[in-house]
Amino acid sequence: MTRVLKICLAAMALSAASPAFAQPGSSTGIEGRWKTEAGSAAEIAPCSEGYCITLKSGKFNGRMIGRMKAEKARFVGTITDPTDDKTYAGSAEVDGDKLKLQGCVFKLFCRSQTWTRLP
């Protein structure tokens, strides 16, 4: 369950404060490549649902694990743990080169993790 929540948190990384609305390529926006706590690379890019999170390395390379939409000054959405295909609610916030993620089950059981921006 810990791995599932970590993955959810990663996807929730899309819920960010106003800096998340910066132009693509900006070091303050949500878009880009991120190193997960597990050491894999993930990419957050625009998609038809807002922003999609796709793993770019590791065992689940190429798998989309999250979808986020802007909601007020944040991004919120869902994230899926690729190990068991369970989907969770989550959010994210960009703080410089860090992406703080939170994933929750029933808004009661939450876990957080921080991803680091890759060059």
C-alpha positions as CSV (number, residue, x, y, z in Angstrom):
1,M,0.0,0.0,0.0
2,T,2.9,2.4,0.6
3,R,4.1,2.1,-3.0
4,V,0.6,2.7,-4.2
5,L,0.3,5.8,-2.2
6,K,3.7,7.0,-3.3
7,I,2.6,6.6,-6.9
8,C,-0.6,8.4,-6.2
9,L,1.3,11.2,-4.6
10,A,3.4,11.5,-7.6
11,A,0.3,12.0,-9.8
12,M,-1.1,14.4,-7.3
13,A,2.0,16.4,-7.8
14,L,0.1,18.2,-10.4
15,S,-1.9,20.2,-8.0
16,A,0.3,23.2,-7.6
17,A,0.1,26.8,-6.5
18,S,0.1,29.7,-9.1
19,P,3.7,29.0,-10.2
20,A,2.3,25.9,-11.8
21,F,0.7,28.0,-14.5
22,A,4.1,29.2,-15.7
23,Q,5.1,28.7,-19.3
24,P,6.4,25.2,-20.4
25,G,10.1,24.9,-19.9
26,S,10.0,27.3,-16.9
27,S,11.7,26.0,-13.8
28,T,8.6,27.1,-11.8
29,G,5.9,25.2,-13.7
30,I,4.4,21.8,-13.2
31,E,5.4,20.6,-16.7
32,G,8.6,18.7,-17.2
33,R,10.5,15.7,-16.0
34,W,10.7,14.7,-12.4
35,K,12.6,12.2,-10.3
36,T,10.3,10.1,-8.1
37,E,11.3,9.1,-4.6
38,A,11.7,5.6,-6.0
39,G,14.3,6.9,-8.5
40,S,12.2,6.6,-11.7
41,A,11.7,9.5,-14.1
42,A,8.2,10.8,-14.6
43,E,7.0,13.4,-17.1
44,I,4.2,15.8,-16.6
45,A,2.8,17.2,-19.9
46,P,-0.4,18.8,-21.2
47,C,-3.1,16.4,-22.4
48,S,-6.8,16.5,-23.2
49,E,-7.7,16.2,-19.5
50,G,-5.4,19.0,-18.4
51,Y,-2.0,17.4,-17.4
52,C,-1.0,13.8,-17.6
53,I,1.8,12.0,-15.6
54,T,3.7,9.3,-17.5
55,L,6.5,7.2,-16.1
56,K,9.6,7.5,-18.3
57,S,11.9,4.9,-16.8
58,G,11.8,1.8,-14.6
59,K,9.6,-1.3,-14.6
60,F,6.5,0.7,-15.7
61,N,8.2,2.8,-18.3
62,G,5.6,4.4,-20.7
63,R,2.6,3.9,-18.4
64,M,0.4,6.9,-17.6
65,I,-0.2,7.1,-13.9
66,G,-2.1,10.3,-13.4
67,R,-4.4,13.0,-14.7
68,M,-4.7,16.5,-13.2
69,K,-6.7,19.6,-13.8
70,A,-6.2,23.1,-12.6
71,E,-8.7,23.9,-9.8
72,K,-8.4,27.4,-8.4
73,A,-4.7,27.9,-7.7
74,R,-4.0,24.1,-7.5
75,F,-4.0,20.9,-9.6
76,V,-6.1,18.0,-8.5
77,G,-7.0,14.7,-10.0
78,T,-6.3,11.0,-9.9
79,I,-3.3,8.8,-9.8
80,T,-3.0,5.1,-10.4
81,D,-0.5,2.8,-8.7
82,P,0.8,0.7,-11.6
83,T,1.6,-2.3,-9.4
84,D,-2.1,-3.0,-8.6
85,D,-4.0,-0.6,-10.9
86,K,-5.8,1.1,-7.9
87,T,-6.6,4.7,-8.4
88,Y,-6.5,7.4,-5.7
89,A,-7.4,11.1,-5.3
90,G,-4.5,13.5,-5.0
91,S,-3.0,16.9,-5.3
92,A,0.4,18.5,-5.8
93,E,2.3,21.7,-5.3
94,V,5.5,23.0,-7.0
95,D,8.1,24.6,-4.7
96,G,11.0,25.7,-6.9
97,D,12.6,22.4,-8.1
98,K,10.5,20.3,-5.8
99,L,7.1,18.8,-6.4
100,K,5.2,18.0,-3.2
101,L,2.6,15.3,-3.8
102,Q,-0.2,13.9,-1.6
103,G,-2.4,10.9,-2.4
104,C,-5.4,9.9,-0.3
105,V,-7.9,7.1,0.1
106,F,-11.3,8.5,1.2
107,K,-9.6,11.7,2.2
108,L,-8.7,10.0,5.5
109,F,-5.6,8.0,4.8
110,C,-3.0,10.2,3.1
111,R,0.7,9.9,2.2
112,S,3.1,12.4,0.8
113,Q,6.3,12.4,-1.2
114,T,8.5,14.9,-2.8
115,W,9.9,14.7,-6.4
116,T,12.9,16.6,-7.7
117,R,12.9,18.3,-11.1
118,L,15.3,16.7,-13.6
119,P,17.4,18.8,-16.0
